[in-house]
Amino acid sequence: KNRMLVDKLQQEKFQKIRISRSEVEQFYNTMKDSLPKRGTSVNLSHLLLMVKPGKDAKEEAYKKISEIEKELKAGADFAALAKKYSQDPGSAAKGGDLGYVTRGDLVKPFEEAAFKLKPGQMSGIVETKYGYHIIKMIDRKGDKIRVRHILIRVIPTQQDELKVVKEIKVLYRRAKAGANFAELAKKYSDDKTTRDKGGELGWFELSQLKIKEFRNIADTLKIGEVSEPFKTRFGYHIMKLNDKREGGKWNLQKDWEQLEQMALARKRNAEFKKWVQGLKKDVYINIKMAE
């Protein structure tokens, strides 16, 4: 939890820090002899189709949450039913208890329903991107509320998955037949972060690719080649190898994008450490003054 808070703080406070061209050049000239040798790098694009629940899946989940709602209205204990039925792994074992939360901590539909409740009051069925919820207010302290919830997820059916498999195969055949990969990604990809860029993911060291399937498949492709459809935890993909660089020493021109990111990360980390030292100094002074 502490690590997550530190990461969030670093993102919010230091994400706006930028780096100039001269700073990147200085980083390279200072560090080039001590940088580890660059591994093989790849420039990739992908198109993602997520497996989304269809009408049948939604109806099944709604039926389950409706049955739970009936039990609750008949007097069943909320915490006991949360332990028995809730599909939220983070809170089910705690009887659905989410602890104290403030506005902005929760997804919008959940938040709007939760903050309308009074202590002891229960919501109706609330739909969010996670599924269907029933919420119960436990306590309110100023701007904070403590709630329990029961979640029933909307889980895609086998038919939903088969539909996506069929669609990704059609897109693969179109790409192999010469259709522009970037245009296909812009039109069909479910990856919002890369869709507008034609699915381009940018440069990565092959060994540093976090998604195992990407790493394994990228290593088999030739420049310009499109992979056959493959599955990850995100959905079904086709991937294109745009370019490839063999490993060796870093080159300021060819590896500019990666060197810029390394230099920026180093600068942000240095600023963070400086800020922490300043905090420690302030705390020390305040303690001394208090004494």
Summary of the structure (lengths in Angstrom):
residues: 291
radius of gyration: 25.3
end to end distance: 32.3
largest distance: 77.7
contacts: 808
relative contact order: 0.18
helix: 48%
strand: 22%
